[in-house]
Amino acid sequence: MFEAKGKFIPLDFQVCFPSLEGGVNMALAQPFSLAKIINVMFHMGAFKAQGEDSLQLVFYQSQWAKVGQSMFQLINMFLNSSKIK
């Protein structure tokens, strides 16, 4: 950004932040599927840090049959809007 003598050199943001090519941008815009959310939920460490509800992921993994649909809706709501109502 600066030379040794303090002269300003503009930063080329296209080099620092390249644009997404081809189908990558379209793939990122697709809605999250139940299968992908299940895959992530069951590949995370079950005893990692607690959430705000004081429950570790092992609870949701072991009770997925009961809470899975609600969790899917909640996770999708957050991922699509960045808000939880």
Secondary structure, DSSP 4 states (H G I P E B T S, - for coil): -B-TT--B----HHHHSPPPPTHHHHHHTSPPPHHHHHHHHHHS-TTS---TTS--HHHHHHTHHHHHHHHHHHHHHHHHHS---
